[in-house]
Amino acid sequence: MYLVIGRKNCSYCDKAKEALEAKGTPYVYVDITSGDSITDAIWKKFLVEDLEAKTVPQIFRLLGGYDDLRLELLHVPNKE
């Protein structure tokens, strides 16, 4: 599953959602211009201050819990 953080009137946000939908890939979309000033402010702070993101959409792959992470890491090739 993916998390897509975007805004209204963003063609790249729309393209990201369309690409995920075309593949039948589940995703959660967060619109940082939803009108809820508290929620919008939290997401914007996360993007700008914590991640130093300059553009939207910002797309994250959600793995699940520790067991899911461990399985994913086991499949990462050794980069020695």
matplotlib code that plots the C-alpha trace (Angstrom):
import matplotlib.pyplot as plt

x = [0.0, 1.1, 0.6, 0.3, 0.4, -0.8, -2.9, -5.8, -5.1, -1.9, -1.5, 1.3, -0.8, -3.6, -1.2, 0.2, -3.3, -4.2, -1.1, -1.8, -5.4, -4.5, -2.4, -5.1, -2.6, -4.2, -3.3, -4.3, -4.4, -3.9, -4.9, -3.0, -5.5, -8.5, -9.7, -9.0, -6.4, -5.0, -4.6, -3.2, -0.7, 0.5, 1.1, 2.7, 5.1, 6.0, 6.7, 8.5, 10.3, 10.8, 11.4, 12.5, 10.2, 9.8, 7.1, 4.0, 3.1, 5.2, 4.7, 5.6, 5.4, 3.7, 5.1, 3.2, 4.8, 8.2, 7.7, 6.9, 10.0, 12.2, 10.9, 11.6, 15.1, 15.9, 15.2, 17.6, 20.8, 24.0, 25.8, 29.4]
y = [0.0, 3.6, 6.9, 9.8, 13.3, 16.0, 19.0, 20.2, 21.2, 19.3, 17.4, 15.2, 14.3, 13.2, 11.3, 9.4, 8.4, 7.4, 5.2, 3.4, 2.9, 1.6, -1.1, -1.8, -0.8, 0.3, 3.7, 6.4, 10.0, 12.9, 16.3, 19.0, 21.6, 19.8, 22.8, 21.3, 23.8, 21.7, 18.6, 20.5, 22.3, 19.0, 17.4, 20.6, 20.7, 17.1, 17.6, 21.0, 20.9, 17.2, 15.9, 19.1, 18.3, 20.9, 19.4, 17.3, 14.6, 12.9, 9.1, 6.6, 2.8, 1.4, -1.9, -2.8, -3.9, -5.2, -8.6, -7.1, -4.9, -7.9, -9.9, -6.9, -6.5, -10.1, -9.7, -6.7, -7.8, -7.4, -4.2, -5.1]
z = [0.0, -0.7, 1.0, -1.4, 0.0, -2.4, -3.0, -5.1, -8.7, -8.9, -12.1, -10.8, -7.8, -10.1, -12.3, -9.3, -8.2, -11.7, -12.1, -8.8, -9.7, -13.2, -11.5, -8.9, -6.2, -2.9, -1.6, 0.9, -0.4, 1.9, 0.5, 2.4, 1.1, 2.6, 4.5, 7.9, 9.1, 11.9, 9.9, 6.9, 9.2, 10.6, 7.2, 5.8, 8.8, 8.3, 4.6, 4.8, 8.1, 8.7, 5.2, 3.6, 0.7, -2.0, -4.2, -4.1, -4.5, -1.9, -2.1, 0.5, 0.4, 3.5, 4.6, 7.8, 11.0, 12.0, 10.5, 7.1, 7.3, 8.3, 5.3, 3.0, 4.3, 3.8, 0.1, -0.3, -2.2, -0.3, -1.7, -0.8]

ax = plt.figure().add_subplot(projection="3d")
ax.plot(x, y, z, "-o")
ax.set_aspect("equal")
plt.show()
